[in-house]
Amino acid sequence: MEMRPHVVIIGAGFGGLETARRLAKAPVQVTLLDRRNHHLFQPLLYQVATAALNPADIAYPIRAAVATQKNVRVLLAEALAIDPAARTVALDGGGSLHYDYLVVATGATHSYFGKDQWAQFAPGLKSVEDALEIRRRIFLAYEAAEREADPVVQREYLTFAVVGGGPTGVELAGALGEIGLLTLKKDFRSIDPTNVRVILFEGTDRVLRAYPPKLSTAAKESLEKRRAEVRLNTFVTAIDATGVTVKTAAGEERIGVRTILWAAGVQASPLAAFLDVPRDKSGRVIVNPDLSIPDRPNVFVIGDLAKMMIAAGAQEEVPGVAQGALQGGRHVAKIIATEAAGQTSERPAFRYHDKGNMATIGRAEAVVATKSVAIHGLFAWLMWWAVHIFFLVGFRNRVLVMLNWMWSWLTFQRGARLITGPVGPLPPITTIDEHGDIPLPRAAKSVELRDLPS
Amino acid sequence: MEMRPHVVIIGAGFGGLETARRLAKAPVQVTLLDRRNHHLFQPLLYQVATAALNPADIAYPIRAAVATQKNVRVLLAEALAIDPAARTVALDGGGSLHYDYLVVATGATHSYFGKDQWAQFAPGLKSVEDALEIRRRIFLAYEAAEREADPVVQREYLTFAVVGGGPTGVELAGALGEIGLLTLKKDFRSIDPTNVRVILFEGTDRVLRAYPPKLSTAAKESLEKRRAEVRLNTFVTAIDATGVTVKTAAGEERIGVRTILWAAGVQASPLAAFLDVPRDKSGRVIVNPDLSIPDRPNVFVIGDLAKMMIAAGAQEEVPGVAQGALQGGRHVAKIIATEAAGQTSERPAFRYHDKGNMATIGRAEAVVATKSVAIHGLFAWLMWWAVHIFFLVGFRNRVLVMLNWMWSWLTFQRGARLITGPVGPLPPITTIDEHGDIPLPRAAKSVELRDLPS
């Protein structure tokens, strides 16, 4: 029997899945591990959290993605430890795998900067479960507001805070505004959902720091049209069930808010620690120019878990986006395939091709920045739309997401407005009189549909 | 201010939602309570459990369903008690509602015939959460089988049991067979998913007792083509984490099976007890011919919570299907609207119009029975398809479900193969050698795609 090298890939995100696929024709055996059965298209996860898409629209079974690739075995398993000297990965359940090559692509998770007690009050957005929990909280807040008799508390239920002004924070804040202004507009009787208030907290002096300053300004203005206040140079110092405390140059302030979302810090997956090599302060592995780790040429780290430079000797880092992980996966697959085929040329250094960044703020509003272009508005939004559809895994998902978006565009509705999981406790109902009279909600005072870009 | 009667409706299933909608033009104020924010199209819930549809495809926000109906207020609330003398409904959170008319439409839940400890091993199918839990168990069983080294245990993971041969049991059993035979066919390396084994247990001498005997026979044969053994005259006497014990005329038998689904008994919602009127042994309220309850002409019970007769004086019961609830809702709405308008004619008795029954078994296979027709096969399946699309709430859902089904039909895939929630514990991985060699799965021995009706 032929002895093909065994390539173990941990994590089937953008980097890991791409590595496996690019090894399709290489003389290797691949084992692809993930603790989930699905590959997640994370750039659209905020759309699940805000009820625009279904989980299954952006999550694709890993097995189905490589079903016809005969040299890949998929295992639903969690890697608990790595022993680089013995070349083994220890798995949940007590088993372990031996590898000839190892690709670690387990990504990052939220970081609360040491304040882990904030997690329960301000969930972050990394998994399908996170997204469903956020969706539950958003729509439950309106239900609680409808039942609430105290106007101060009712106001707090209609207030939504987002911590962190990166792409995820901006996308969430824009969608939160539109849910009240457009989706739920007509659905309540005691509250007026268009009185929604969104607050986006950002520690630096602009949102979307990876973009040119003029796009940060445009994004801020677009958010403000959607009832989102953007508070720059503001740090969150405390979070609990009924509000946040923030610190600015002017001093501390307490803001009553019942729904808080976390889009601030990330930290590398803990698996990195077993590799026993230098890491940066957020825990990412500092990789060699070929993406292997020091002294272990058969171990590669790619994606959000790696601190990769855009080229050998460069000072600029590869951003933590899908493109970085995909390109890293391709690079590593090429090296492994070459060596498995018996060729012994020197390994090439990784070189990042920056295809630009894009983020969406809402209906007909996105920002797009490439080396040569910095635009926002309708055309940017159409570009965002096309690119995201194109990169979605699986033909069916593309079609369904496209239809969902077209439907939302036409109806202002969101297709997945489902509250699943625990409901309540909700405020007591004391506001309905003997005859169930239905007070008309206060008329919407501010942003109207026609003010939004159409 | 005009004094309109206050109609409180508990439950926004088929019966409750229909009552509210049919009161659109009546001079009443309606409060529609539900402990969920969505109306659930329960006839298709098994398709969520078997990954063919997304939860949001069959769950529609109650608020959106009545958003433009100005005399309806929707409350996300749980009714804890009813006081018919005081005409009040006590709600979670401590508040209560006064009513002039009350419509109780809270349906039914599973019954384990007093063996509530079985619930953890054999979940039933009533809510979106139930469906997602069943989906999780089904697909996790294949993952566990792929990891399992012991062939006996592996066999148990590839065995699925369904208790109860009514429509839900038959639909689940058919889909379970097709998941292994078609959907997962190519996706594993250590197991052959087409070796799936499904066992349907039914206590009486045929499945689908509400249908003509020849359709029961046809359903049984169709199930057998899908690798489902149908065990008639068989009672389950014990259920635990690794199997079931059944009793037949031949004696007791223990069967090792890791995934067990419950589709056997239902019992009426506990709210019925507060009405203080006679109930049948499954807890349903025995209603008057006009669907009100004895001595309380302003309280109606409809849907699965009521024991309704098909006409005044008839001995035949209205079956616990959507049509029964919808027609009950229409009847009650008409009575309330008439009386609210000041007319005092005698109340008409409810009369059920039997539009027939239908259940699907799998690709191109369904049974349809009306007064004049009893058919099965492709044409029945197309009828099932058309009727279910037609009755789905919301245009968007209809389109998406149609597309999902067409896609599944063409590709043999299921669109929502997502495992969410806890994963594991799974068996240890001890079956992969040093070089990760991938054994070819044993060739499928039995049912091939071409044997299935296409």
HADDOCK unambig.tbl for C-alpha pairs under 7 A between the chains (distance, minus, plus):
assign (segid A and resid 4 and name CA) (segid B and resid 435 and name CA) 6.88 0.50 0.50
assign (segid A and resid 5 and name CA) (segid B and resid 435 and name CA) 6.46 0.50 0.50
assign (segid A and resid 6 and name CA) (segid B and resid 435 and name CA) 5.07 0.50 0.50
assign (segid A and resid 6 and name CA) (segid B and resid 436 and name CA) 5.60 0.50 0.50
assign (segid A and resid 29 and name CA) (segid B and resid 436 and name CA) 6.08 0.50 0.50
assign (segid A and resid 29 and name CA) (segid B and resid 437 and name CA) 6.52 0.50 0.50
assign (segid A and resid 31 and name CA) (segid B and resid 436 and name CA) 6.96 0.50 0.50
assign (segid A and resid 37 and name CA) (segid B and resid 418 and name CA) 6.76 0.50 0.50
assign (segid A and resid 37 and name CA) (segid B and resid 419 and name CA) 6.21 0.50 0.50
assign (segid A and resid 38 and name CA) (segid B and resid 418 and name CA) 6.48 0.50 0.50
assign (segid A and resid 54 and name CA) (segid B and resid 54 and name CA) 6.95 0.50 0.50
assign (segid A and resid 56 and name CA) (segid B and resid 415 and name CA) 6.89 0.50 0.50
assign (segid A and resid 56 and name CA) (segid B and resid 416 and name CA) 5.06 0.50 0.50
assign (segid A and resid 56 and name CA) (segid B and resid 418 and name CA) 6.64 0.50 0.50
assign (segid A and resid 61 and name CA) (segid B and resid 417 and name CA) 6.35 0.50 0.50
assign (segid A and resid 61 and name CA) (segid B and resid 418 and name CA) 6.83 0.50 0.50
assign (segid A and resid 63 and name CA) (segid B and resid 187 and name CA) 5.49 0.50 0.50
assign (segid A and resid 64 and name CA) (segid B and resid 187 and name CA) 6.27 0.50 0.50
assign (segid A and resid 67 and name CA) (segid B and resid 186 and name CA) 5.88 0.50 0.50
assign (segid A and resid 67 and name CA) (segid B and resid 187 and name CA) 4.88 0.50 0.50
assign (segid A and resid 73 and name CA) (segid B and resid 189 and name CA) 6.35 0.50 0.50
assign (segid A and resid 73 and name CA) (segid B and resid 438 and name CA) 6.99 0.50 0.50
assign (segid A and resid 76 and name CA) (segid B and resid 143 and name CA) 6.43 0.50 0.50
assign (segid A and resid 92 and name CA) (segid B and resid 428 and name CA) 6.92 0.50 0.50
assign (segid A and resid 93 and name CA) (segid B and resid 426 and name CA) 6.52 0.50 0.50
assign (segid A and resid 93 and name CA) (segid B and resid 427 and name CA) 5.91 0.50 0.50
assign (segid A and resid 93 and name CA) (segid B and resid 428 and name CA) 4.18 0.50 0.50
assign (segid A and resid 94 and name CA) (segid B and resid 428 and name CA) 5.49 0.50 0.50
assign (segid A and resid 95 and name CA) (segid B and resid 428 and name CA) 5.09 0.50 0.50
assign (segid A and resid 95 and name CA) (segid B and resid 429 and name CA) 4.75 0.50 0.50
assign (segid A and resid 95 and name CA) (segid B and resid 430 and name CA) 5.63 0.50 0.50
assign (segid A and resid 96 and name CA) (segid B and resid 429 and name CA) 6.86 0.50 0.50
assign (segid A and resid 98 and name CA) (segid B and resid 434 and name CA) 5.54 0.50 0.50
assign (segid A and resid 129 and name CA) (segid B and resid 420 and name CA) 6.81 0.50 0.50
assign (segid A and resid 143 and name CA) (segid B and resid 76 and name CA) 6.44 0.50 0.50
assign (segid A and resid 186 and name CA) (segid B and resid 67 and name CA) 5.90 0.50 0.50
assign (segid A and resid 187 and name CA) (segid B and resid 63 and name CA) 5.50 0.50 0.50
assign (segid A and resid 187 and name CA) (segid B and resid 64 and name CA) 6.27 0.50 0.50
assign (segid A and resid 187 and name CA) (segid B and resid 67 and name CA) 4.86 0.50 0.50
assign (segid A and resid 189 and name CA) (segid B and resid 73 and name CA) 6.38 0.50 0.50
assign (segid A and resid 415 and name CA) (segid B and resid 56 and name CA) 6.91 0.50 0.50
assign (segid A and resid 416 and name CA) (segid B and resid 56 and name CA) 5.06 0.50 0.50
assign (segid A and resid 417 and name CA) (segid B and resid 61 and name CA) 6.36 0.50 0.50
assign (segid A and resid 418 and name CA) (segid B and resid 37 and name CA) 6.76 0.50 0.50
assign (segid A and resid 418 and name CA) (segid B and resid 38 and name CA) 6.49 0.50 0.50
assign (segid A and resid 418 and name CA) (segid B and resid 56 and name CA) 6.65 0.50 0.50
assign (segid A and resid 418 and name CA) (segid B and resid 61 and name CA) 6.83 0.50 0.50
assign (segid A and resid 419 and name CA) (segid B and resid 37 and name CA) 6.20 0.50 0.50
assign (segid A and resid 420 and name CA) (segid B and resid 129 and name CA) 6.83 0.50 0.50
assign (segid A and resid 426 and name CA) (segid B and resid 93 and name CA) 6.53 0.50 0.50
assign (segid A and resid 427 and name CA) (segid B and resid 93 and name CA) 5.93 0.50 0.50
assign (segid A and resid 428 and name CA) (segid B and resid 92 and name CA) 6.93 0.50 0.50
assign (segid A and resid 428 and name CA) (segid B and resid 93 and name CA) 4.18 0.50 0.50
assign (segid A and resid 428 and name CA) (segid B and resid 94 and name CA) 5.48 0.50 0.50
assign (segid A and resid 428 and name CA) (segid B and resid 95 and name CA) 5.10 0.50 0.50
assign (segid A and resid 429 and name CA) (segid B and resid 95 and name CA) 4.75 0.50 0.50
assign (segid A and resid 429 and name CA) (segid B and resid 96 and name CA) 6.87 0.50 0.50
assign (segid A and resid 430 and name CA) (segid B and resid 95 and name CA) 5.63 0.50 0.50
assign (segid A and resid 434 and name CA) (segid B and resid 98 and name CA) 5.54 0.50 0.50
assign (segid A and resid 435 and name CA) (segid B and resid 4 and name CA) 6.87 0.50 0.50
assign (segid A and resid 435 and name CA) (segid B and resid 5 and name CA) 6.46 0.50 0.50
assign (segid A and resid 435 and name CA) (segid B and resid 6 and name CA) 5.10 0.50 0.50
assign (segid A and resid 436 and name CA) (segid B and resid 6 and name CA) 5.62 0.50 0.50
assign (segid A and resid 436 and name CA) (segid B and resid 29 and name CA) 6.10 0.50 0.50
assign (segid A and resid 436 and name CA) (segid B and resid 31 and name CA) 6.97 0.50 0.50
assign (segid A and resid 437 and name CA) (segid B and resid 29 and name CA) 6.56 0.50 0.50
